[in-house]
């Protein structure tokens, strides 16, 4: 006996493809801003026994246009990327503009053992690297048994 689908083009297979596409959709973003992943600028945060390291990816920005504030364990990164007008002819039209411009603000809660006096920030090659050291009292240490 041959099995024959009642639905032309196997409707169940089409529904399954559609479902897979919908599950993958939140991971995709048509914008360079990466809104589906958290906004501009993109941030990587890692923590080690000595410090918390934050990398803020803001290529093409002037470090003077980025502000850092630390208050009560909350680090705020804010600034503005200015839009670049096309050079040359005044009649030139921009057809595609995927680069984010405008004000931005990212807020991170630091670990409780973060040392507010041990924050160092450096901007190089479009990446702002913020290192927040941990308080000495919270550092792991070996205790000798007597």
N, C-alpha and C positions, 0 to 999 in steps of 0.2 A: 504494500500500500504506500503510495506516495503522499508526502505531506505537502500541502499547498496552503500558502498564507492567504488569509481572507483579505488582508490589506495589501494594496499594491505598493511595491517598493519597500516592503517590510517596515511598517510603521514603528514597531518596537525598537528596531535598530536606530531609526531616526530620532526617536525620543531619547534613547540612551546617549546618542551623540550630543543632542541638545543639552541634556543634563550635565554631561562632562564639560561642555562649554560654559555653562552657567557657574559651575563650581570653580573653574579656572578664571573667570572674569574678574573677581576682586583682586587677583594677583597682578593683573595687567593694568597699565596706566598709559593713556595716550599722551600724557604730558611729561616733559623732562623734569617737572617739579616732583614727580613721584608721589602724588597725592594719595594713591592707594597704599603707600607705605609710610606715610607720616608727615609729608610736607617738605618745605624748603627751609633751611638747608638740611640735607641728609646728615644723620648723626650716627656714629658708632660709639658705644660705651663698653668698656671692659674694666674689670676690677681685679686687682692682685693683692697680695698681702701688705704691700707698702703704699699703694696709691690706687686711685680711680682715674682711668685715662679716658678722655673724651675727644673724639675727632669729629670736627664739624667741617663738612665739605662745602665750601663756598668759593668756587673758582671765579676769578675775574673781579673779585671785590677788593676794595681798599680796606685794609684793617682798621683805619680810622672810622669807617662807616659801620663797624660792628661794636656793640656795647655788651659788656658782661657785668652782671650784678649778682652778688651772693648775699642772701639774707635768710637767716634762720634755716639753713640747710637746703635752700632752694636756689638753684643756679638758673638765671635768666639770660638767654642769648637773644639779642634783638638788633635790628638794624634795617637798612634800606639798600636795595640794589636799584640804582637808577637806570631807566630805560635809555638805550642808546639809539639816537636818531640816525637814519641812513646818511652817510657822508656824501657830499657832492651835490647833485642836482636836487633842487627843492621839489621837483615834480616826481621824484622817485617814490614808488609805492612799495611797502613791505607786504610780501605775499605770505610768508611763513615766519612766525616769531614764536619759537618754542622756549626761549630762554625766559626764566622768571624775572620779573621786575616788580618792585614795590616793597612795602614794609613786610617784615617777617618777625616772628617771636616764637622761640622754643623755650620751654620750661622743663627743668629736670630736678627731681628730688634726689639729693645726695644721701649716701649712707649716714647713719647716725654718728659714726666715728670719723667723719671727714673733718679735717683741720682747716678752719676758715683762714688761718694765717699761712697755710701751705699751698696756695693756689698759684700756679704758674701758667701763663698763656703765651703761645708763640704762633705766628702765622707764617707759613712758608708754602710756596707752590700751590696756593689755593686751598690749603687745609689749615684750619685753626686747631691746634693741639692744646688742650687744657689738661693739666695734670693736677689732681687734688690729692695731697698726701693724707694718710690716715694718722690719727693721734697716736703718740708713742704708747700710751697705756693700752691701746687695743691691739698692738702688734703681737703676733704670735711669738712666744719665747719658750725656751726650754727651762724647766725647773729641775734643779739638781736635788737628788734625794740624799739626805744626810743620815 
